[in-house]
Amino acid sequence: MTEQITLSDTRTWLPLDGLAPGFDASKAEPSHALDGRTITVVDERGTRVTHTFDDGKVAWEYAPGAGDSTAADARTDPCEVFEVDDELFYAQFHHQHHPTEAVSLVLDLRGGHALSIVSVLGEASPGRTAVQQVFVPGRIEGIEQSGPAPAPTTELIGRRVLWVYSSEHAYEHVYLSPHWYTWQCLAGPERGLADTDENSVWRIRPGICVFAWREKVIPCGSVTIADHRDATAIRSHGVLFGADEAGAGATHFTFGAHGRLISTTVHPDAYDPARPLER
């Protein structure tokens, strides 16, 4: 007799560790284009973070600016770098000295812009997911800035996209509003599961967005960057970060996916979820 799965019983959902095997089959080969380079990112507070990349590692130095309560520090962490577009890179590293923090760094060496996303693993509470994410735009020192800086965007709202992570893992995303999206597993160990979770979307270049989400059932979050310019051949690079099965440590792994647009919903202006909320 086939065992029946109670899809609504979230206690039986896979922990993040259970998703990892094979999930990274579509991950791009890491890039070594930044090896030997030092890149300093400065934000509006005057905080300076200097990154020196070298063959799977990043040595970073954090110098806080005015109003930044984070202590000065300097460390070296394992790091993966992925090339998203011409002179556009996504770097991902997990702090060894502080394993409840992971950093996603988007570097636009053509436009001189950067976006840092710090993911912090804590405890979930009513109205608060276990993983919280902080988005910090900045400029790259020594490169003249051109074009718009990274900024929140509503351009994905209404799209339904199929994402294939491996020959066994496939999901669809429906981008609902500036705050919410719905995911459904179409193939893989979570097949049949679905939920609506928090998301944040930032535009990096025309057609290229950072999409980040924070799950409420499984204590995890993700930061991805995706090139949506060809709706039939969307490409993403990302990370999943959250609590391990025992709840005693963190799980952190990078992945990639190939996507395609399935459909687009166009709302009448009066009911457009992209409109600012009125209080």
Rosetta blueprint (number, residue, H / E / L):
1 M L
2 T L
3 E L
4 Q L
5 I L
6 T L
7 L L
8 S L
9 D L
10 T H
11 R H
12 T H
13 W L
14 L L
15 P L
16 L H
17 D H
18 G H
19 L H
20 A L
21 P L
22 G L
23 F L
24 D L
25 A L
26 S L
27 K L
28 A L
29 E L
30 P L
31 S L
32 H L
33 A L
34 L L
35 D L
36 G L
37 R L
38 T E
39 I E
40 T E
41 V E
42 V E
43 D E
44 E L
45 R L
46 G L
47 T L
48 R E
49 V E
50 T E
51 H E
52 T E
53 F E
54 D L
55 D L
56 G L
57 K E
58 V E
59 A E
60 W E
61 E E
62 Y E
63 A E
64 P L
65 G L
66 A L
67 G L
68 D L
69 S L
70 T L
71 A L
72 A L
73 D E
74 A E
75 R E
76 T E
77 D E
78 P E
79 C E
80 E E
81 V E
82 F E
83 E E
84 V E
85 D E
86 D L
87 E L
88 L E
89 F E
90 Y E
91 A E
92 Q E
93 F E
94 H E
95 H L
96 Q L
97 H L
98 H L
99 P L
100 T L
101 E E
102 A E
103 V E
104 S E
105 L E
106 V E
107 L E
108 D E
109 L L
110 R L
111 G L
112 G L
113 H E
114 A E
115 L E
116 S E
117 I E
118 V E
119 S E
120 V E
121 L E
122 G L
123 E L
124 A L
125 S E
126 P L
127 G L
128 R E
129 T L
130 A L
131 V E
132 Q E
133 Q E
134 V E
135 F E
136 V E
137 P E
138 G E
139 R E
140 I E
141 E L
142 G L
143 I L
144 E L
145 Q L
146 S L
147 G L
148 P L
149 A L
150 P L
151 A E
152 P E
153 T L
154 T L
155 E L
156 L L
157 I L
158 G L
159 R E
160 R E
161 V E
162 L E
163 W E
164 V E
165 Y L
166 S L
167 S L
168 E L
169 H L
170 A E
171 Y E
172 E E
173 H E
174 V E
175 Y E
176 L L
177 S L
178 P L
179 H L
180 W E
181 Y E
182 T E
183 W E
184 Q E
185 C E
186 L E
187 A E
188 G L
189 P L
190 E L
191 R L
192 G L
193 L L
194 A E
195 D E
196 T E
197 D E
198 E E
199 N E
200 S E
201 V E
202 W E
203 R E
204 I E
205 R E
206 P L
207 G L
208 I E
209 C E
210 V E
211 F E
212 A E
213 W E
214 R E
215 E L
216 K L
217 V L
218 I L
219 P L
220 C E
221 G E
222 S E
223 V E
224 T E
225 I E
226 A E
227 D E
228 H L
229 R L
230 D L
231 A L
232 T L
233 A L
234 I E
235 R E
236 S E
237 H E
238 G E
239 V E
240 L E
241 F E
242 G E
243 A E
244 D L
245 E L
246 A L
247 G L
248 A L
249 G L
250 A E
251 T E
252 H E
253 F E
254 T E
255 F E
256 G E
257 A E
258 H E
259 G E
260 R E
261 L E
262 I E
263 S E
264 T E
265 T L
266 V L
267 H L
268 P L
269 D H
270 A H
271 Y H
272 D L
273 P L
274 A L
275 R L
276 P L
277 L L
278 E L
279 R L
